[in-house]
Amino acid sequence: MVAVGAVAGRDGVAFTGLPLAGAVAVMLSGGDAQRAAILASLGQVITIWVGAGVLLPWSGVRTVAAEAGLTREALAQANRLPVIIGIAAATIVATVLLCRACS
């Protein structure tokens, strides 16, 4: 789901990949609604984080960068490590929740 969310978010618009992440989550859940919700949440959060220009400096961060007195690239660079840590943490939490849902 992390890979699906990251690929879906690469277009630069954070919310266009949400239906894809949700559909793949339902497909991977095997019919279990709780597992589908966990997987969809993970994929959608990753889609938003990548697509909103946090990892890729799209034009969506232009306004925030201008207000901060930075370039789009500098702003994306400053946010890259915290977002990667957040992605790792979200993946770990989703994995733990999925393990609990399976038992």
N, C-alpha and C positions, 0 to 999 in steps of 0.2 A: 504494500500500500504506500510505503514511503516513495518507492520508485514511480508508481503511478501518479501520486500527488506531485512529485517534482517535475515529471514530464508534462503533466497537464498544466502546471503553473508557469511553464517557460514562455508562454505567449505574451506575458506581461500584464494580463488582466487577471486579477486574483480569483475572480468568481466564476469564470467560464468552465473551469475544470471540475467544479463541484458535482454536477450530475454524473460525470464519468467516474469520479471517485466513489460516489454512492452506488452506482451500478456494479462496479467491480467488487465493492465490499459485499453486496448482496450475493453476487455470484460466488465469492470465496467463502461465504459464511455457511454454506451447506443448509440453508433454510432456518438457521437459528437466528432469531431476531436480535438477541443480545450481542452475539458475535458480530452480526452485521452492523449494529450501531457502533461498536468499538472500532471496527475496521473503517467504517465510513468517517467517523470522527477523526481518526488518524490521517486518512488520506486527504480530507478536506482542510485540516489545519496545515498540512504540508503544502497543499496547493496554494493556500492563501499566503503563507510565509514566503514561498518562492515567487509567486506571481505578483505580489505587491511591490516588488522591486527591492526586497531586502537582500536577497542573494544575487540578483541580477539588476543592474542599475537602469531600469526602464524609466520612461518619461513620467510615470506616476509619482516618482520620488522627487521630481523637479521642484515642486512647491516647497516641500519640507526642506530640501537641500538649500534652496534659496533663503528660506527663513533662518536656517542655521549658519548661513554663510559658507557653505561647503559646495563642492561639486557633487553631482549624482554619484560618481564613482567613489569619491571619498566617503560619502554617507553609507553606501553599500559596503564598502570595505570595513568601516567602523562597526557595522551591524553583523558582519559575516560570522564571527566567532560566537557571539551570543545566540544567534539563530541556529547554528550548527549544534551547539550544546542543547538548545531547546528541542531540536529535532531528535537528538539522541535520547533525551529525557522522555519525550513523548512516546518514542518507540519502546522504551523500556517499560513505561507505565502501561501502554497498550498491550505489551506482551504479558505482563503480570495479570492484567484484567482478563485477557483471553485465556490464560491458564486457569484462573478461577472460574471462568464461565464454562470451561470444559469439564470441570469436576462436579 
